[in-house]
Amino acid sequence: MRIDAALASRITDTEREATTLEASGYDGIWVSETQHDPFLQLLEVAQATEKVTVGTAIAIAFGRTPLTVAHLAHDLAYYSRGRFVLGLGSQIKPHIEKRFSMPWSHPAARMREFVLALHAIWDTWQDGSKLDFRGDFYTHTLMTPFFSPTAHEFGPPPVYVAGVGERMTEVAGEVCDGFFIHPFTTRRYFDEVTRPALLKGRATAGRDGLDGFSLCGPSFVVVGRDESELAEATRGTKQQIAFYASTPAYRGVLERHGYEDLQPELTRLSKEGKWSELGRAIDDELLGLFAVVGDPATAGRLLAERWGDVYDRISLDVPYEIAPALLLEVVSAARASVPGA
């Protein structure tokens, strides 16, 4: 199990933080699409590092077209010397329509087609095959030499997709190289929903099992050396869990544990703009289902026990202020506790 870091800095500090993270021993650095363009930041990350995997976790697919993403990913794969992973996510309908001003429909089917379109475009650039992709959502049939980038030795990057629902998870298993398990998940949900859906998708593609398929998991960690630090970490993490739980599309995770009635209440609070009240609705039992809690040694051990036999790559999701040295203590404890390490 490789342990990765999520880039958290301001855009002006990207290169400095990336250099520090690689020197600290992390195996990969992921950039999410929140307040900055993740591809722009990853260009700096690739420039500042030499060995770590670099990737988007995630970039919003439906805010772009397959061609724009194909260009970005093709160039980053070359620029990073084959270290780049393209991580994609769908986001949810209100954000795609109201924030990105882009069309929304049938997200799982659209994502499947998006990934297939990427590969059709890359095949044209790498192998010279005629571009003739015709789908229900995307059509790419024109690619002249003037607009075709030069093929490179690293080839197209791996494509990972993030998801929670069964259909999107099946799509990842069918057409992708890996899957981001959403931090809003539990071990029970993974065993009963996520893994079977991935296997179904793999079977559709004529593949047996998950060999050669990467599972990546950003995972909530509540850590502190004393009660004050733990209390602050708990507040921040409960707030983030509540934010995810307010999304109707994620209700199925709550239903597995008898918390389905919580989701409509959280949705109401979010629509009323009462963001500060969300976290108070998450009790300690629910927190423990989504996060590991304790001092650095305990949190690291629990993280390895919960996910060490599942994830190929894991990153620590800490939605609160935390000292880098404290986080590294958790990483060290997790590595020492991974089964078979």
N, C-alpha and C positions, 0 to 999 in steps of 0.2 A: 504494500500500500504506500504510494507516494503521497507526500504531504505538501500541499501547495499553499500559496498565499494569494489573497485578493488585494489588488492595488487600491489604496484608500486615499491617496494624496491629492492635493490640488494639482491641476494640470501643469503648473509651473514647476512642481517638485517631482514629476514622474520619473525622470532619469535617475535622480538621486535616490529615490525610494527603491527603484528597481535594482540598482546596484547593491544597495544594502540588503535587500531580500535575498538576492542570489548569494551574497557573501555569508548570509546567516544560515544557509544550508537548505533552503526550500527547493523543492524539485520543479516547481512551476509557478508562474505568475499569471493570474487571470484578471481581466479588466471587464467590468460590467458597463452596461449602457444606462447611465442615470443622468448625471449632470454634464458629462462631456462625451465627445465622440470616442467610442472605444478603439476604433481603428487608428485614429490619430495618436492616441496614447500608446497603443501597441507598437507603432513605428518607433517611438522613443524607447519603449521597453526593450525591443529587439536590438536597438542600437546600443543600449547600456549594458546588455548582458551577453553571455557567451554560450551557456550550456542549458539553462532552464527552458522548459516548455513554456511557450507564451500563447495566450489565446483569449478569445472573447467568451465571457460567461455571465450574461450572454449579450449578443447583438440582436436587435429587434428585426426579424426577417421581414415582417409585413409592412414595416416603415420604409422599405426599399424594394427594388426589383431584383430578380436573380442576376441580371447583367451587372448592376452596380456592385453587388456583393461579390460576384465572380471576379471582377477586376481587383477589388480590394484584397480578397483572399489570395488570388494568384500572386500579386505583388508582395504581400506579406510573407507568403511561403518562401518566395525567392529571397527576400531581404533578410529573413531570419535564418536562412540556410536550412530550411526544412523543419524548424522548431514550432511553427505556427499551427494552432488548431482553431478551426472555425466553429464556434459555439453559437447556435441560433435559438431563439425563443419566439413565441407568437405574440406575447403580451395579451391583453384582453380587449374586447370590442370597444369600450369607451375610449381607451387610449389610442387605439389605431384610428378610429374615426374622428375623434375630437382633438387629439394631440398631434397625430401625424397627418391627419386629413387624407387617409388612405382607405381603400375598400376593405371590408371585413365580410367573410362568409366561410363556412365550413373549414374551420382552422386546421383540423388534422389533414383533411384531403388537400388543402392548399399548401400546407407545409411539405407533405409528400411530394407534391408537384414542384415546389420551390427547389427542393434538394435535387430532384431528378433533372430539373432545368439547369442547375449549377453544373452538374456532371456533363450534360450535353454541351454546354458552352466550353467547359474545360477540355473536353475531348476534341473539340474543334481546334482549340489553341495548341494542344499538346500533340495531337496525332494528325491534324489536317483534315479530319472528317467533316463532311458537309453539315452545317447547322440546320436542323429541321425538327425543332421541338414544337409540338402543337398540343396544348393541354386545355383544360377547362378554365384555367385562371391565367396562365402565362403562355405566350407564343413568342418564340425566338427563331426566326428563319433567315435572318440577314447578318452575315459577318464577312466583311471584305478584308483583304490583306492589310489595308491601311489602318484598320481599327483592331487588328489582331495582335496581341502582345506576343513576343517571342517565347517559344517553349523553353522551359528550364529543367535542369536535372532533378529538381526536388519534386516536381509534379504537383498535382492538386493536393491541398491539405486535407487531413481528416475532417469530417463534419460530424459534430455532436449536436443533438437537439435536447432542449429542456422540456419537461412536461410533468403533469400530475395525473391527468385523466387517462383512462385506459386506451382510448383511440390514439391520442398523440404518442403515447408510449409504444403502442404497436407500430406506428409509423417509424419511430426511431429504430426499433429493432429490425424493420424491413429494409430501410434505405440508408441508414446512417452507420457511422463507425463507432459511435459511442452515445451515451445518454447522461444528461445531468439530472440526478435525482434532486428534486426541489428541496430546499431546507425545511419547507413545511411538509414534512413527512415523518412517519414513525416506522419502527422496525416491523410492526405488524402490517402496516399498509404496504410496505415494500414486499414482504413475503406473500401476502394474500392478493395483491393487486398488481404492483409494478413488475415483479419478476415474471409472473404468468403472462402479462401483456407483452413484455419484451420477447419472451420465448415464442409467443404466437406470431409476432412480427418476423422473427428470425426464421421460423418454419415457413412462413409465406414466401420468404426469399430463398427457400431451399437450404437453409443453414440449420445445423443442429447445435443447440446449446448456445452459450455465451462466450465460447472461446474466441479470442481475437476481437472481442467487443468490449470497449472500455466503459466502466461505470464510475462516474464522478459524483461526489456528494459534498456540497457545501453544508456544513452541519453546525447547528447552534451549540455554543459552548458558553456556559455561565461560570466564570472563574474569578476567584479573588483569594487573597492571602488572609483576609480577616472579614469580619461580619460587615463592615462598612463597604468594602470593595464588592463583596458578594451581593449586598443589597442593591448597589448601583448597577451591577451587571444584570441582576434579576429584573430590575425595572426596564432597562433598555431592551432586553430580550423578550419580555412579556409584551412590550409595546409592538415589537416587530412581528411576533407570532400573531397578535391580535389583528394587525394590519393585513396579513395574509389570510387569516381566518374570516375576514369581512368579505372576501371575494367569493361570490356564489359558486364559481367553477371549482373551488377547493373544498366545497362542503363534504364531498365524499370521504375525505380524510377524517373529518370530525365524526361522521356517521359511524365509522369503524369503532369508535371509542365512546359512543353514546352522547356526544356533544353537539349533535346536529341542530338543536334549538338555539345554540349560541350564535350561529352564523347570521340569522336575520337581525338579531339585536346589534351585532357589530356592524352590519351593513347600514343599519339605520343611523348609528352614531357617526359613521364615516360620511354619509350623505349630508348629515347636519353639520359637518365640519368639527365635530367634537373629538378631535384626534387624541387629545390628552387623556380622554376617558377610556380609550380602547383597552389599554393594558391592564386596567383594574379588573376587567372581566375574565382574565386568565388566571386560574387558580394554580397552586403549586403542583397538583397532580398532572394537570395538562402540560404545564411547563416541563415536567419530568419526562413526558412522552416525546417531546420534540427536542429537548436539550439535555446535555449532560451538565451536572452541577457539582461544584466542589472546589477544593484547593487545586493547584496545578497538577500535583501527582494523581489525585483522585479523578479529576476531569480527563486527564490524558488516558488513564487506565480505562475509564468507562467508555470513552470514545472508541478505543481499540476493541473493547469487548462488544460494543453494539454494532460496529461497522467494519471491523478489521477483516472479517471473512467475506465481506461483500464488495466493498469499494476498491477499485484499482487506484483511484486518486481521491483525496479528501482535502478539503480546506475548511478552516475554522471560521464560522460566521459569528462575529462578535459585534452586534449593533450597539456598541457603547464604547466609551473611551477606555483604552487599555494600553499599558506600557508594552512595547515590543518584547522586552526581556521576559515579561510574564507570559506572553503568548508562546515564546520559545520554550519555556519550561513545560508547557502543555504538550508541545510538539515532541519534545524529548521523551516525556513520559508515555505518550502514545506510541512512538516508535519502539520503545522498549517493551511495550505490552502487546504489540501485534502478534497474533498467533503465528507461530513458525519463525518469528524473527530471531 
